[in-house]
């Protein structure tokens, strides 16, 4: 290691930090996905490891292709072609939080701040390692899930209604719900149902190259959002101005979105008490709470959505959406139309408005006031929050889109098809996000200024104690946080405040120590130990030690030091 190389900036440190960051994020995502699938009961029909890998690939935006087949007596005749496009944002959020926090912590550990090259090197190392592990997930994320006949057929062998009556399209297929009596073209005697070796097998596999590209883009997006939302992480000098302009609003909106997820998770867990399957409800909330929260927030801000549903997939929707989309075809999903089906939509609008106002207040609290008027200060907060919200709402709409389709074929002939699609208008989300962001920024800035909170939480330069707004006119942050003096500066007691005599002139000799008054009222020479001079706070905060004479100098500690050599004589005194 070279002399100028720090233990926190060397290649080994960068690689070690990237390995730790990616591994911890992967472990958190794997634990969340496995726990959610176990609570949903998915491990009863197949291996939990490949299913966990497939869910993790979906969480980073990858693609998983499932293919189903129903067989009886060893003959396969019914196949199901399935297309699923949904992101389990519960797994995504856990991985993104841990990845971003550990990455920011590694940047804070760099002494003197990170450079542009160091930032790019760390981001590239994290992205490369995450993409490599995503390739491992693509290799492991393929398997088959087999459901036996007792679970397929309602009422068979005490099954009590298994997944077949809930599988998309299979429960509505004529004759398949009661194989023992009404199978088209085949009449079986009573009791022959137990001889059937019917089973549903679903094969799923991860598409490798789209998964690798999606994983790399996901990591870069997470790191970019983490840098924008962190107010106290050092940035290179070229990005410091952009950080001061973007970070207050980005951090405020990020915290509000996390609060919305917490509210949705609490609401989901509260609904467990009234349900008959609490384990499934907890698993669904663990995997999909961010999906519900971030879909409801743009919808509560009057962003229009469009959806279509048909067949058995219509039954998985909430009652208002089921009634609204049940007619077939794509229909608009808006707050007034949903309010016609249920009045519980209006509390969602109220919560969305309160969360936006909270984002405006947090933006104002974290934006430093530089002595400008209230109008300029509120306008700056409004522009910042409007720009960030105009980017955030379309991103939320894109992440929470849902698309699923199942097509059943018997001997190659399509007999049934069901589907579900729900997506938001990204253009309207951008426009409404800018409008709501500007309004919330103005209202939040005025409210924060009136209550005295404007600029209180503004982050100063990295490594400094306070923001520039916390100092008085003409002051600035130094290498340490200055403390408030106990009394006014006095040249009589502080020799550092005295004006030195002109060069070339000799002042009067100091009075002897035993002279009365020390040569004048209130003066003594030298200043006694413990005075303002000796107890002056230093950078380390430790008072200066008592001066001691050098050996062989023959000078007592209370005698003044000898005159220094005149300037212009190099080597004098050596």
N, C-alpha and C positions, 0 to 999 in steps of 0.2 A: 504493500500500500504506500503510495507516495505521500510526501509531506503535506500537500494541499488537499489530499483526498480524505474525506470524513467517513467514519464507519457507517453513516446513514446515506451516503451518496455513491458508494462504490457499486460496481456491477453485481457483486455478490449480495449486497444489501438490497438492491433493486429486485433481483431474482427471488430472494428469500421473502421479501414483502409481497411480491406478486403471488408466490405459491401459497403463502398463508391466507391472503385475501381470497383467492379463488377457491381454495379447499374449504374454508369456513363457509363461504356462500353456497357451495355445492352441498355440503353436509346439511345446512339449514333447509335448502330446497328439497333435498331428498327426504329429510325427516317430515317436513310438512306434507309432501305428496303422499308418502307412505301412510302417515297417520290418517289423512283424509280418506284415502282409498280403503283403509282398514275399517274406519268407522262407517263408511258406506256399504261395507260388506262385499267389496269387489274381490278380496282375496279368497272368498269361498268358491270361486269358479276358475281360478287360475293362479299362476305364480305372481307374487307381489312385486318381485324385482323388475321384470320387464315392463309391467304396467307402470311402475314408478318412473322408470326411464322414459317411457312414452309421454307421461304427464309432464315431466320436466322439459322435454323437447317442445311440447305444446306451450309451456309457460314462457319460453323464450321466443315464441313466434314460429316454431317449426311446423312441419306437416306430418301427420300420422294417417295412414290409409288403412281402414279396416275393411274386411270382407267376410261376410257371414254365409253359413250353409246349414241347412236342416237336413238330417238324414234319419231314415228309419229302416230297420231290417238290413242295414248295410248298404242301402241304396240312397244316393244323394240326388234329390230332384229339385229342392227349393233353395235358391241362393238369394242373398241380399247384398246389393251394392249400396255402400254407405259413403257419404261425404260429410265430414264434420269440420267446422272451422270455428273454434272457440278457444279462448285463452283463459286458463285457470289463474286468474290474477292473484289469488291468495298465495300460490307458490311463487309467482313472479315478484310480488311485493316483498316477501320475506328475503328472497335472494338479493333483490335490489337494495334493500336497506342495509343488509350486512356487507354487501360488496362496496357500496358507497361509503359507509362509515369507516371501514378498514382502509380503504384507499385514501380517504381524507386524513386519517390518522397518520398514515405513512408520509404524507406531504408535510404535515405539521412537525414531524420529527426531523426534517431536514434543517440543519443550522443555517441561518442567514436567509432562508427562503428558497423556494425551488426556482430553477431557471426554466426557460422554455424547452431546452433540450432534455432536461431532467424530467419534466412533466410528460413530454412525448414518449420518453423511454419507459417510464412507469406505466403509462396507458397502453403502450404497445405490448409490454410484457404481460399485463393482466389480460388483454384481449387475446393474445396468442395462446396462453394457458387455458383460458375459458373455452376457446374454440376447439382446442385439442380434447378437452374433457367432453365437449358436446359431441365430438366424433365418437368417443367411447359410448355415449348414450345412444347414438344412432346405431351402433353395432349391437348394443344390448337390448334396444327397444323393439324387439319383434318376438312375438309368441302367439299362442292361440289360447282362447278361453272356451272351455266346453261346459255347457250347462246340461245336467242330466234330465231325463224325462220327468222325474218327480217334481223338478222345479219348473219344467217347461209347461206342463199341462195343469190347469187349475183343477184342484181337487184330487189329483192323482196321488195315491199312496200317502194320503195325509198331507199333501203339499200345501193345501190351504191357499192356493193361488200364488204361483211363482212369477218369475220375470216374463214369462211368455205373454201373459195377459197385459203386460206393461210395455213390451217391446214395440217399437214403432212399426205399425202395420200388421204385425203377426196376430194381435188380438182381434183385429177387424177382418181378417181373412176368413171367408165363409168356410166352415167345416174344419179349420185347423185348431180352433179352440176346443173341439171335442172329437179327437181323433178316433175314439172308440165307437162312435155311433154315426157320424155324419160326414166321414171323409168322402169327397166326391168320387164316385165310381167304385167305392169299396165299402162293403157293409161287414163289420166285424161283430161276432157274437159277444154277449155280455161276459166280462171277465177277461177278454183277450187284450184289454188295454195294458194289463200288467206284463204281457209278453213283448210289448213294443220296446224296441231299443232306440227310441227317438232321442235325439240330442241336437243341440244348437252349438255349432262351433264358429267362433269369431276369430279370424286371423287378423293381426294388425302388425304393421311395420312402419318404421320411420324412413322417410325419404331423406337420404343422406345429405346431398349437396344443398338443398334449400335449408336444411337444419343448420349446417355450418355457417352459411351466409347470415341466417337469422340470428344465430348465437353471437356472431361478431358484431353485428349492428346493434343487438340488444345491449351488449356490454358497453359499447361506445355511447349509446344513448343514456345509459345509467350513469356513467362517469361524467358526462356533460351536465346532466341534471344535478348530480351531486355537487359539482363545482359551482354551478349557478346558485344552488340553494344554501350553500355553506357560506356564512358571512365572515368567519374568522380563519379560514384556510388560506395560506399565502398563495398568491398568484404571481406569475412573471410580470415584470414592469410593463410590458406591452399590453397586458390584459387588465392591469389594475384599474384603469378608468372605466372599462366596460363592466368590471366586477362591482364597482361602487354604484353604477347606474342600474344594474340588473338585480343584484343580490337581495336588496330589501324586499322587492315585490316577489321574486322567485321563492325566497325562503318563507314568506308569509303564505303564499298560495300552496306551497308544499305542505306546510303544517296544517292548513285547513283541509286539504285533501286527505291527509292521514287522520284527522279528527273525524271526517265523514266515514272513513272505513271503521273506526272504532265505534261510532254510533250504529252503523249497520251490523257490526259483529255483536254488539250488545243486544240490538233488536232481534237478531237471529237466535242468540242464546236464550233470550226471554221467551221466544216462541217455542223453545224446546219444552217448557213446562206444560204447554197445552197440547202437545202432539203425542201420538201413540208410538212414534219411533224416534226417541231422542238421539240415539247414536247416529242415525242417518242425518238428522237435522244438524247435529254438531259437525259432522263431516262435510256436509254441503256448505255450512257457514265458513268452515275453515278454508275450503277451496275457492268459494265464490263470493265471499262478503265484499271484496273490492269491486267485483263485477256489478253487484246490485247498487253499491254506493255511488260508483262513478257513472252508472247509467241514470240513476235518479237525479244526480246533481245537474247535468245539462237539461234533462227533461223538466226539472223544477224551474230552470231559467228560461223555459219556453222554447228550447231548441226542438224543432220538429224531427220526429223519427218516422220511419216507414217500415212496415212489417207485413208478412204474410205467413199463414199457418194452415195446415190441413192434416187430416188423419189423426193418428194417435198422438202425434207430437203436440197437437193443440191442447191436450189434457195436462201437459206439464207446465203450462203458463198460468199465471195468476188470473183470478176471476175477471178483473177488468179487461186485461189483454185478451183473454179467451173470448169474451163477448164482442170485443171490438174487431178482432181478426177472424172470427168464425165464419164470416160470409164468403171467404175465398178471395183470391186476388190480393194485390198489394194495396194497403190502405194507410193513410197517414195516422200517426199516433201522436197526439198533442194533448196538452193539459185540459183544454175545454172538452175534448171528446172523451177523455178518460173520466172527467168529472161527471159526465152523463151516466157513467156506469157505477161510479163509486165516489162518495164525497171525501174519502181518505186521501185523495190526491192533493187537496189543498194544503194539508200539513207538510207535504213534501216541498211544496213551493215556499212555504214559510221557512222551513229549515234551510233551503238553498239560499234564500235572501239573507238570513242571519249569518250563514257561513261566509257569504260574499262581503257583508259589512265587517265581519271579523277580519277578513283578509285585508280590507282597506285600513282598519285601525292598526293592525300589525305592520303594514307597510309604512304608515306614518310614524309609528314608534321607532322603526328601524332605519328611517331616513334622517340623516343629519340636517339640522337647520343651520344655514350659513349666514344668518342675519337678514335674510330676505323677508318680504312681507308674507302674510298669510295666503294671499291669492297665488303668489308664485310658488310657495311651498306646496299648497294643495294641488296646483296644476302639475307640478313635477311628480307628486305621488300618483295622481290620476293617470298620467301618461305611462308611467312605469307599469302600474298594475293593469292597465288596459292592454298594453302590448303583450304582457305575459299571459293574461287570460285569453287573449285572442289566439295564442298558440296552444294553450292547455286544453281548452274545450274540444277542438277538433281531434287532439290526441286521445282524449278520453273517449270520444265517439268512435274512433277507429279501434281502440283497444277492446271496447265492450260490444263490438258487433257480434252477432250470433248467426250462424248458418249451418243447417243440418238437413240432410235429405237421405231417405231410404227408399230403394226401389226393389221390390220383390219379383223374382222370376221363378216360374215353375217350368222346368225343361226348356229354358231359354225364352219363354213367353212372359212378358211383363204383365202381372196381374194386379199389382197394387203399388202405390207410390205415396209417400207422405213427406212433408218437409216443413221447415221452420226457418224464417229469415227475419232479422231485425237489425236495422242499421240507421244511423243518424245522418242528417244532412251536414256535411263538413263545412260547406260554405256558409250556411246559416249559423253554425256554431262559431265560426271565426268572427262574423259580424256581431252577433249577440255577445260573444265573449269580450270584444272590444268595448261595446256599449256598457255592459254590466261592470267591467273592470274600471272604466273611467268614472262611472257613477259611484261605485264603492270606494274608489280612491279619493274622490272629492269629499264624500260624506265621512269617511274614516279620518282624513286629514283634519277636517274642521273639528270633529269630535275629539281627536287626540290633542289638537292645539288648545281647545277650550278647557280641557281637563289637565293641561300641563304635562301630557305624556309625549308630545311631539319631539322626536329626536332623542328621547331618553335611552332607548336601546340601540342607538346607532353604534356600529362597530368601528373602532378607530383603525389606524394602520396596524398591520400584523406585527406583533411583538411589542406594541405600545399599550399603555394601560388604559387610556381614555381616547375618545374621539376628538377631533379638532374643535367640534362645537362645544366641548366641555371646558375649554380654556377661555381666558379673557382676551381682550383685544391686544394684539402684539405678542402674545405668548404662543408657544407651540410645544408639542410633545418632545421630550428629550429622551436620553437613554434610560431614564428611570422616571417613575411617577413622583413629582415633587410634592412635598408635604406643606401644609399651611404653617407659616412661621408663627411662633408664639407672641412675638412683639415686632415692632417696626425696626428696620435696619438702623443701626447707630454706628457712625464711624468712630466714636469714642471707644466703643467696646469691640469693634471688629476691624482689625488692621487691614483686612483685605479691601475695605471700602475707602481707605484713605488715599488721597491723590499723591503719587510719588513725587519727589522733588525733581526739578529739571535736571537733565543729564549734564554732568560736569560741575555741579554745585554740591557742596557738602552741607548737610543739615547739622543742627546742633547735636552734640553727643548725647546719648541717652543718660538720664540721671541714674545715679547709683541705686541699687535695689533698696538700700536702707534709708534713702531720702524720704522725708515725710511727704506723703501724697503721691510719691512716684513721679514727681515733676509736674504735677498739675492736678486739679480737682477731678476725681473720677478716673484717673489714668494710673497705670502701673506698668512697669517693664521688668521682665517680660509678662505677658498675660498669664495669670495663674492657670494651672491645669484644671480642667473642668469648666473653663469659660467658653464663650461662644466660639472662639478660635479652635480650641482643642476638641470641643464636642460637636463640631460642624459635621452634619451627616454626609457620609461619603456614598459612593455608588454601591458598595457592599452593605452599607448600613452600620458598619462597625466604627466606633469613635477612634480618633487618632491616638496612638499610644503616647505615653509621657516621653518626651525627648531625653535621650541619654548621651553623655559626652563620649567621644571616641577615646580609645585607649591611647595614652601618650599625648593627647592634645593639651593637657594641663588646664582645660577650661571647665569651669563648673557648669552645671545644667542651667543655672539661672543667669548666666552671662550671655550677652548677645554673640551671635556667630561672627566670624571675621568677614571683612569686606570681600565680595566676589571679585575675580579678576576683571579688568576692563575689557570691553568687547574688542574684537578685531585681533586678538592674539591667539591664534589656533595653537592648541597643545599646552596652553598655560594651565598650571595647576596639576598637570599629570606627573 
